[in-house]
Amino acid sequence: MVKSGGAESIVKSSKRLWQSLRMLREETLEQSSLYTYESGIYASLARVDQAEGGAQKPYYFHTDQSARRWR
């Protein structure tokens, strides 16, 4: 917790693990996220989130032929 000008604010931090231009893992105090990619390219396929002590939840990315995400 950080105090600034009489107000309190919470500072959150995260750790990230990278392999070249791919983010493989992201961790915060509340949860961790694992990222998966297509073989040989940088197009992300899915992210798997897991809250502290909770079940894993997969989120799948839908992309076009150029690996851009659909909106």
Buried (B, 14 or more C-beta within 10 A) or exposed (E): EEEEEEEEEEEEEEEEEEEEEBBBBBBEEEBBBBBBBEEEEEBBBEBBBEEEEEEEEEEEBEBEEEEEEEE
